Amino acid sequence: MKKLFLLPIAVLLCTFSQAQFNRRSMDSINKLNDADYKQMLQQLHIESTRPGPSGNPSAPDAANTDESKATTYTSLPDPLVLNNGQPVKDAKTWWNKRRPEIVEMFDREIYGRVPANLPPVHWVVVSVTPDTVEGIPAITKQLIGHVDNSAYPAITVNIELSLTTPANITRPVPVIMEFGFRFPKGFRMPSPPPGTPKTPSWKQLLLEKGWGFAEIIPTSYQADNGAGLTQGIIGLVNKGEPRKPDDWGTLRAWAWGASRALDYFETDRSVDTKKVGIEGLSRYGKAALVTMAYDPRFAIGFIGSSGAGGAKILRRNLGEQVENLASSGEYHWFAGNFIRYAGPLKPNDLPVDAHELIALCAPRPVFISSGSPNVEGQWVDSRGMFLAAVHAGPVYELLGKKGLGTDQYPPITTGITNGDIAFRAHEGGHTTDPNWPSFIAFAERYFGK
C-alpha cells in the first residue's frame, strides 16, 4: 500500500500517537491493521481500491494544486432539498425531516452508526492541583473516565481528561476543550527560528479572558489505527469482533468521548455547561467538527485545518482525496461503507458532502481555520474548506442566523467573522495557534466578556 508524504509538522502530529511504540510493536500493529482492512474489503465485496495521490509535490503522482482543475463536479447535494425532491422552506421541516435525512446519510455512508448498547462512563477526579499557567493562577483537575466493561471484561477502556480553570472563580466559566495529541515521553516541539516574537499560548489567552480549558486524549479510548478497531470503545462494544460496514469509525468514537467529557462538565460547578466549545487540529479538527455536528450541547466549534473528511468539499480534486481517506492508512476514521467511494463508486456518488456536516452544526457558531496555502501546503485544501462554509450558509440563514456573507476567498489573515460561520487563514503552517486570538474574539460575541 502506497505511503503518503505529508508536511513535516503534519508528520510530527500524525505520529505522536504512535511514537511510543518500538519497531516490533509497529510491525505487529501494521499487520493487524492490514488484516482488518482486507476483511472489510471482503465484507464489501471489493477486490481493490483506487490509489490516492501523493502529498509530496515533487512526486509523479502528486495531488493536484491547480485551482482551475479542482472543480470537476457540476453540483453539490442541496442541504435544503428533501430526498423526495421537495424544498425545505421552514425550520420545522429542517429539524423534523431534512436534518434527520442528512444525519442518516452521514451515519450510513461516511462516519458510521454509534451502537445503541453503549456502556456508561464513571468519572473519577484523580487530582486537584493549584497551578500556574504563564504566570496566571489556576486550578487543574486530572480525571479518568472509567468505561463500564462488565459486558466484556477482556477490554478495559479509560478516557484521559484534564480541566483547568482560573483560581478563585466565583461562578461557572466558559471552557474550550481541545482534542490533544499524546506526546511521547521526553518529546519537545522544535524551537521557533531565532528572533521569532514570543506570543501568548492559547491556554494563557483563555485564562486571561477568565475562561477555562480542557484537554481530552482521544487515543486513550480509541487507537488511531485499524488494528485498534477490535480494542478501545469500538472493540469493547463489539466484544473484540471486527466491525460491520456501517459501524462507527474512530472519528465518531473520538466524538463520543468528547460528549462523555461534557457529561462530566455538567456535574462540575466550575464549568458553565452552556458555554463549552470544542477545538481540534488536523485529524482532530475532523473529530471536532463531527463532535459539533452530532452533539448539540457543544456551544461553539474551532475547526483547525481539518481537510478531507472534515470541512473540505470531498468532491474537489485538490489536495487529499477520498481515495487517500479510504486507504489502509486512514479508513479506520470512517465507516467501512466509505471505502466504496474509492472503488467501485466515486466521490461524486456521495449523497452528502462537507458543507452539510457544517450545516448540522447550525444554528451554533463554527470557526473554520486554516494555515496559509503557501506555508501549510495544499493538502488540506483551504479554499475547499472555505467553500464548504459558504454552502452551509443557507441552512444557518433558514434558522435565523448568518452565513459567511461572501463567496470570495479572503486574503491571508483577513478573517470573515461577522456571521455565525467564520473563516480565517493565518500566515503559518499546520497549526491553530495564530488563529486563537481571532477565535476567542469570535467566541466572545456568544460567551460575553
N, C-alpha and C positions, 0 to 999 in steps of 0.2 A: 504494500500500500504506500502511495507516494507521501512523503513527509513535506510539510509546509514550512517555508521560510517566513518568519514574522519579524517585525521591527524589534530591535534589541530590547527595548523596555518591555514590549509585549512578551518577548520570550521570558524575561525575568518574571513577569507577573504570572504567566501561564505555567511556570514550573515551580512556583512557590509550594503548591500543594503536593508536589512530588519530590521536592529536593531532599526530603529527609530519608528517602529510600535509597539503598545501595543498588549496585548494578544487578545483583542476583534477584533482589525483590522486584526491580523494574522489569526484568525479563519475565518473571512469573506473572506480573500484572499484565504485560503486553500479550502474553499467550492467552490468558483468561479473557482479556478484552477482545482479541481477535476471534476467539471461540464463541463468545457471546454475540458478536456482530454477525458471524456466519450463521448461527442458529436463528437469528432474527431474519436474515435474508431467506432462510429456508421456510420460516413461517409465512413470509410474504410471497413466496414462490418467485424470488428474484435471483437470477444467477450472477449478475454483476451490476455495478452502478457506473455512471459516467464519472470520470475523474474531474475534480475541480481544478481551477487554475492555481498557479504558484503565487505566493506572496512576495517572491523575490523579483523585483522589477527587471533584473537582468536575465532571468530565466527565459528559455524559448517559449514556454507556455505561461508567461506572466499574466496576471489578471489585468483586464482592461482598465486603463486610467483615462481614456479619451471620452470626454463627456458627449461628444457627437455620436458615439457608438453605444451609449449607456441605455438609452430608452428603446429597447427592442419590443416592448409591449405596446399595445394600442389602447388599452383601457385598464382600469383597476376595479376590483369589486366595490360596489357602492354601499357604504355603511347605512345609507338611508333608503334602501330598497329591500323589501322583504324577499325571501326566497321564492315567493309566488309571483314576484314582479310588481307588487303594489308598493307605492311610495310610502315612506314614513313621514307623516305630517305633524305629529304632535308627540309630546314627551311620553304620554301614556303608552302609545304604540311602541316607542323605543324601549321602554322599561319592560313591558309585558310580552312583546313579541320579537322585535328585532335584536335587542341585546342578547336574549337567550339563544337566538339562532346563531349569532356570531360566536358566543361562548362555546356552543356545541361544536362548531366547525374547528375552532382552535383546539378544543379537547380531543376531538377525533383525529385530526389531521396533523397537528403540529406539536402541542405540548403534552398531550396525553391526559387521561382521566385520573383524578385523585380518587383512590378507593374509598368505599363507604365505611369500611371497618378500621378506620384509623385509631390507634391507641392514644390514650390520654398522656399528658406530659406533667410530671410533678417537678416544680421548680424549687431548688434549694439555693439559698444565699450562702455561698462558701466563705466570703469575707466582706467586710465593710471597712474601708481604709481611708483615713484622711489623706488627701492627695494634693499635689501642686502641679498644675499644668501650665507651662510657660509663665510661671510666677503667679498664677491665679488659684486661690484656694478652692478645692473641690472635694467631693466625696465619690469614691469609686467602689462599686459593688461588683464582685465576681460571682457569677451564677452558673449553675449547671441545671439543665432541664433533663431529668431522667425520664426516658420514654418507657412506658409500661410494656414489658416484653413477656408478660405471663403467658400469652398465647403461643410464644415461640422463644423459649429461654436461650436457644443456641445463639441468638444475635442480641447484642447489647448496643443500645443507641443513646448517646448523650449529646445535648446541644450546649455548646460553649457560648457564653454571652457575658459582656461587661456593660455596665451602665455608670456613667459619670455625670454628676450634676453639680452646679455651683454650691459651695459651702454656705451654710446658714440661710438657706432659702425659707421663705415664709408661706409659699404657696406652690402648687404644682407648676412645672415649667415645660415648655415645648422640648421635644427630643428628636434629633435626627439620628437614625440608625444606619450604620454602614455595613454592607457585606464585606467582611475583612479577609484579606489574604493571610494565610498562616505562614509566617516566615520561618525558615529553618533556624535552628539554634545557632547563634553567633553571626547570623546574616546582617549585613548593613547595606542600606541603599547607597549607591555611588554618590560621592560628594559632588555638589554643583561646581561648574567651572569657576576658577578664581575671579573675584570681582562681582560675582552674582549677588545682587542685593538680597538680604535676608527678609523674608516675608512671614507674617504670622501663619501658623498652621491652621487647618480647618477647625481643629479642636479648640485652639485659642480663640478663634473668631466666634465660635458658638458660645463659649463660656463668657466672653466679653459681652455678648448680647444678653446674657442671663439665661441662656438655653442650655440644655444638656446634650450629650451624645452617647450613643451606644455602638458597640461592635459585636456582630454575630459572626461566627466562623462556620460557613456553610459546609466545609469538608469535615467538620466534626460529626455531622449526622448524615452526610451523603457524599461519598468519594467522587472526585471529578474524573471518573474513567468508567468504561464499560464493565471492567472487572468488578467494580463495586456495586453493580446493579443487583447482585444477589446478597448484598450486605446493606448496612445503613437502614434508613427508614423504608426505602423501597423493598429491600430484601426482607426486612422484618415482617412487613405486611404480606409479602408473597411467600413467607416461610422458607426463604432460601431458594425458591424456584425462579427460573428466568421469567422475564416479562412477556405479556401478550402484546400484540401490535398496537393496541390503543391504551396500554398502561402508561402512567405518568413517567416523564423523564426527570433528569436531575434538576432542570430549571424550576419545574413545579415543586419538586421536593425541597429545593432551597427556599422557595417562596413559602412553602408550608412551615418551615422552621421560623421564618420571619414572623409569620402570623402567630405562632406559638409564643414568640418573644413578646408580641403585642398583648397576648393573653396575660402574660406576667405583668407587663406595664399597667394593665388595668387593675392590678392589685397593689400597686406601689404608689403611695401618696405623693411622692416627689415628681411624678410624671403627669402632665396634662395630656390625657389619652385622646383628646380631640385634636391635638396638635403634634402628632407623631409622623415624621417623614421617613422615607426610605431612600438610600443612596447606594450606588454601586458603579464600578468601572469595568469595562470590557465584558467578559462573560458575566460578571456580577452586575454590570449595567443591564444586561438582558434579564437577569434574575430580578433586579429592582423593578423593571417595567412589568414583568409578569406578576410580581407581587402587587403592584398598584392596580393592575387590571383586574385581578381576581379577589382582592380583599378591600372592600370599600371603607374599612376603618382607617386605612392609612390616608393622611390628610394631604400629602404632597409627595411628589417624586422628583429626585435628582438623578437623571439617567445619563451616565457618562460613557461616551464612545462605545455604545452597545452594538452597533453594526448589524450585520446579518443575524437573524434570529432574535433581534431586539427591535430597535426603532428604524432600521433601514428597510426601504422597499425591497422585498425579496426578488421582484421581477427585474430589477435594474441590473444590467450587465456591466457592473463596475465594482471592483474590489472583490471581497469574499462573496462566494456564490452558494446557492443551495447545495450544489454538489460537494463543496467543502464541508458544510454542516452535516451532510448525510454520510460522510465518510466514517471509517472506523475510529478516527480520532475525536469526533465531535458528536456522533449520533446519539450518545447517551444523554445529551441535554434534552432530547426530544422524544416524542412517541416513536415507536418503531414504524408506524404508518408514514412518518415524514420521509423515510428513506425512499419511498416510492417515487418521490418527485425528483430524484436523481436517476431514475430508471425504473419502470418504463415511462412514468409521467414526467412532465417538465414544470418549471416554476410557473409558467402561465396557466397551468391547470389548477393551481392552488385556489381554493374557494374563498380564502381570506388573505390579507396581507398586513404589513406592519402598521399602516395608518389606522386599521381597525383595532389593533391592540392598544394603540394610544387612545382611540375613541372609547374603549372600555373603561378608561380612567375618568372620563367625563362624569360630572362637571368639576372634578377636583383638579387643582393646578399641577402641571407637569413641566419640568425644565429639562430640555434636551441639550446635552453638552457634547462638544467635540473639540479635538485639537485642530491646529492648522493643517490642512491637507499637505502643505509643503514640508511640515515637520513630522507630523504623525504618520503621514502617508495616506494613500487612498484605500487601504484595505477595509477600513470601517465605513467608507463612503459617507462623508459628512453631508454632502448635498442630498444623498438618498435618505438620510435621517431627517433633514430639513423638509424634504418633500412629503414624507410621511406625516410630519407635524402639520403641514399645510392641508393635506387631505383629511386629517382628523377634525379640522376646524368646523365643518358643517354640523357635526354632532354636538360640539360644545355650544354652537350658536342656537341649535334647536332647544337646548336645555337652558337657554338664557345667559350663557357665558360668551366669552370672546376667544376666537382662534388667534392665529399669528397676526392676521390682518394684512399679510402680504405674501405673494408667491415669488418674490425676488430674493435670491440668496444674498445675505448681507456680507459686507466686508468683514474680515477677521477682526475680532474684538468689538464689533458692533452688535450688541445684544438686542434681540427683539423680545421685549419683556412687558409690553403694555397689555397683552391679553392673558388668558388663563393657560395658554400653551406658550412656553418661552423657548427660545433657541439662542445659543451663543457658541461661536467657535473662537477659542482662545489662541494665543500665539505659540503655545507649547506643543508637546507631543502627546503620548498616550497616558493622560492623567486628567483628573478633575481639578487639581489644585488651583490653577489660575482662575477657574470659574466659581470657586466658592464664594467670594465676595458678592458676585452678581446673583448667585442663587440665594444667598441669605437676604439680600435686598428684595428679591422677588418674594421669598417666603414671608418677609416681614409684613407685606401687604395683607397676608392672611392670618398671621400669628400675632401681629401687633408688636409694638416696641417694648 
